[in-house]
Amino acid sequence: MPTYVSPFTGDVVQPTDVSYASYTLTTNLQLDWPSNTTPAENPAARIMDILPSGPGFDLYMPPANQVSVGQDALIRNIGANTFTVKDYAGGTICTVTAGQAQYIYLTANSNTAGSWGVIAFGAS
């Protein structure tokens, strides 16, 4: 992840939003909020293409109580296997079948699991 320097202060500007990420699931994957990650970690991006290498994998969203309500992600399954998107506590947010996209957004953040809205975005 590149770093950017503020033209006003000369200090490094920390990224707060990652627009796109692509992940291959070879095991369950825990995501982190971009404001809390280093380049070696897995940021939750606004748009994510997910390629599950086999059936039964889970994609875990970061703790809901670390961001504001309205935080969102468009998650697209570009593989042939279904995977499940889960909240930080392990509850199911949605299942994403092959070729499908799901739009999720945070509606409550009083605990790490939070409450999530889900809109089926269709097939691609």
C-alpha positions as CSV (number, residue, x, y, z in Angstrom):
1,M,0.0,0.0,0.0
2,P,1.6,3.3,-1.0
3,T,2.0,6.2,1.5
4,Y,1.0,9.7,0.8
5,V,2.5,12.9,2.2
6,S,0.3,15.9,3.2
7,P,1.3,19.0,1.2
8,F,0.4,21.1,4.2
9,T,2.3,19.3,7.0
10,G,4.7,17.0,5.3
11,D,3.4,14.1,7.5
12,V,2.4,10.8,6.1
13,V,-1.4,10.6,5.6
14,Q,-2.9,7.3,6.9
15,P,-5.3,5.6,4.5
16,T,-8.9,5.4,5.8
17,D,-10.6,3.8,2.8
18,V,-9.5,1.0,0.5
19,S,-11.6,1.1,-2.7
20,Y,-10.9,-2.4,-4.1
21,A,-9.3,-5.7,-3.0
22,S,-9.3,-9.2,-4.4
23,Y,-8.8,-12.3,-2.2
24,T,-8.5,-16.0,-2.8
25,L,-10.0,-18.0,0.0
26,T,-7.8,-21.0,0.8
27,T,-8.9,-20.9,4.4
28,N,-11.3,-18.7,6.4
29,L,-10.2,-15.0,6.2
30,Q,-10.5,-12.3,8.9
31,L,-10.6,-8.8,7.4
32,D,-9.4,-5.6,9.2
33,W,-10.6,-2.1,8.8
34,P,-8.2,-0.1,6.6
35,S,-7.5,2.5,9.3
36,N,-6.3,-0.3,11.6
37,T,-4.1,-2.3,9.2
38,T,-0.6,-2.5,7.8
39,P,0.2,-3.5,4.3
40,A,0.7,-7.1,5.4
41,E,-2.9,-7.5,6.7
42,N,-6.2,-7.9,4.9
43,P,-8.2,-4.7,4.6
44,A,-12.0,-4.7,4.2
45,A,-12.4,-2.8,0.9
46,R,-15.5,-1.0,-0.4
47,I,-15.5,-3.5,-3.3
48,M,-14.1,-7.0,-3.0
49,D,-13.8,-9.8,-5.5
50,I,-13.5,-13.1,-3.7
51,L,-12.4,-16.4,-5.2
52,P,-13.1,-19.3,-2.9
53,S,-10.7,-22.2,-3.8
54,G,-13.2,-24.7,-2.4
55,P,-16.5,-25.0,-0.6
56,G,-17.2,-24.0,3.0
57,F,-15.0,-21.0,3.5
58,D,-15.9,-18.0,5.6
59,L,-15.1,-14.3,5.2
60,Y,-15.1,-12.5,8.5
61,M,-15.8,-8.8,8.7
62,P,-13.9,-6.6,11.2
63,P,-15.3,-5.5,14.5
64,A,-18.4,-3.4,13.9
65,N,-17.7,-1.2,17.0
66,Q,-14.5,0.2,15.4
67,V,-16.4,2.1,12.6
68,S,-19.5,4.2,12.1
69,V,-22.9,2.9,11.0
70,G,-23.1,3.0,7.2
71,Q,-19.8,1.4,6.6
72,D,-20.4,-0.8,3.6
73,A,-18.9,-3.3,1.1
74,L,-19.9,-4.9,-2.2
75,I,-18.7,-8.5,-2.1
76,R,-18.7,-10.4,-5.4
77,N,-18.0,-14.2,-5.7
78,I,-15.8,-14.7,-8.8
79,G,-15.4,-18.4,-8.1
80,A,-17.4,-21.6,-8.5
81,N,-17.9,-22.3,-4.8
82,T,-20.2,-20.6,-2.3
83,F,-18.8,-18.8,0.8
84,T,-20.3,-17.2,3.8
85,V,-19.8,-13.6,5.1
86,K,-19.8,-13.5,8.9
87,D,-19.7,-10.8,11.5
88,Y,-16.7,-10.5,13.9
89,A,-18.5,-12.7,16.4
90,G,-19.2,-15.5,13.9
91,G,-22.8,-14.8,13.0
92,T,-23.9,-15.1,9.4
93,I,-24.4,-11.8,7.5
94,C,-25.0,-13.4,4.1
95,T,-24.0,-16.3,1.8
96,V,-22.5,-15.5,-1.6
97,T,-23.1,-18.1,-4.3
98,A,-21.0,-18.4,-7.5
99,G,-21.3,-15.4,-9.7
100,Q,-23.4,-13.5,-7.1
101,A,-22.7,-10.1,-5.5
102,Q,-24.0,-9.0,-2.1
103,Y,-24.0,-5.4,-0.8
104,I,-23.7,-5.2,3.0
105,Y,-23.8,-2.2,5.3
106,L,-23.6,-1.6,9.0
107,T,-26.8,-0.5,10.7
108,A,-25.8,-0.8,14.4
109,N,-22.3,-0.9,16.0
110,S,-22.8,-1.2,19.8
111,N,-20.8,-4.4,19.9
112,T,-18.2,-6.3,17.8
113,A,-20.8,-8.2,15.8
114,G,-23.0,-5.2,14.9
115,S,-26.1,-5.5,12.8
116,W,-25.8,-5.6,9.0
117,G,-28.2,-4.8,6.2
118,V,-27.9,-7.0,3.1
119,I,-29.0,-6.3,-0.5
120,A,-28.6,-9.0,-3.1
121,F,-26.8,-7.2,-5.9
122,G,-27.5,-9.8,-8.5
123,A,-25.4,-12.2,-10.7
124,S,-22.4,-11.3,-12.8
